[in-house]
Amino acid sequence: MVAKLPSAVSLEQVKASNAPDLPVEAILISHKDSTSPRPSILIPHGGPHSCYSASYFSGYNFLLTLGFNLLLVNFRGSTGFGEKSIQSLPGNIGTNDVLDCMAALHAAIDTGLVDKDRVGVMGGSHGGFLTGNLVGQYPSAFKCGVLRNPVMDLGLMIHVSDIPDWTYVEAFGSKEGMRRMQVKPSPEDLQRWREVSPIAHADKVTAPLFFMLGAKDQRVPQRDAKQYLAALKSRDDAPETRIIVFPEDTHALDKPQTEFEQFVNAAWWFKRFLK
């Protein structure tokens, strides 16, 4: 049985023009009865090598019922678009995927359905990595963000994650990353990880941020986000932040009660800042 979206919702494919040789697309889920641009949430997927399809997800449907438009971005490197697209992302995270999210956002704004002054961003894992980079690299574009078990500092991830090879492959490229991979990172490794990590932009963030973390996450342990929060809060002009740690959850944050609490809190955050 295929779940259906409410009849008041329409799906529109949004094409970005910044990468003409590779596919960049997004699914804009909007309200058919809109007579003016609505507050909207950009949601990049995790992985980073996964993708959004036109399928049902209860948490996103909940946000839709509250009046938000959703922009689900399949940036370069997403699955389903060929090997060339997948291999274009390793070595370019924090750059190509960020540019693709912004290109998708601008294309969505051009439809007239998205209020450019009321845009939030939400993502988990690599989607959280992109959320951190987006609010840091483009602080004027986003009013708030929600980050779920996000990657915020690859230089720390190499020491605490259960997939340290990921940091090499995605930051340097598949072949170069495997060649460079070692237990003791070089100064060049650490410099590259900092260049692509959200923590490099923590001094520019103006958007209020809500972090949702799993205490038993071994993929992106909570120490990563907490170190970023410490850097953010060290600023005299730090934006508002909030954090929830789910004591029994791992990286997926997919326990039924956890999913419920995540999206209730995310909705509250977006309602506060996307008025």
C-alpha angles and dihedrals in degrees: 000000000000115000115231130219117235113277090243091066128082131193122219128182111230118203121204119212102203096090106040095171096053131044119261115172142155138196112233110201109196142161117267093214094056113133094174137023114290133214106270141195123217110212119188115192127241129240091061086231101058132083148217120249128184093272136130124267120174096214093054091044088055091055089049092054088057091060104262125134114223128215112198109193127209099193125187108294094042117134121253096048101083138271094282090060094047093050092047092073105055105089091023106064114134088031116047095032091047092049090049092053091051092046090051090049093051090048090051092049088052090061088067092235099098123070103223090204094056107050125136129181131216133178145151130223105337086004086057089049088055092045090055092047094046096052089045100044096037105028095161093056099063131055096194144347141215118206124192115197089328129189104237105159121026091189088065094039092064089066102038109030125093088224104049090158087069091069092056097043097046096042098043106022131263100284099032092044093054090047093051098041113123140144093247110051120218123235087254090055092051092048092052093048091051092050093058099036127098090234089070088067099041091112091062101048116117100162119100108247131209117199123200114190139179114227091211096046110134095171095062106005116211091247088078095060093039092055089052090049090052090053091048094048092050088074118094089221097043116155121241114281136187132187135195121188116198104211099208101037131105127199097301096059086205106136107126094242090046093052090050093050093044096056096040088055093042090052091050090050094049092045089054098050105027097056 
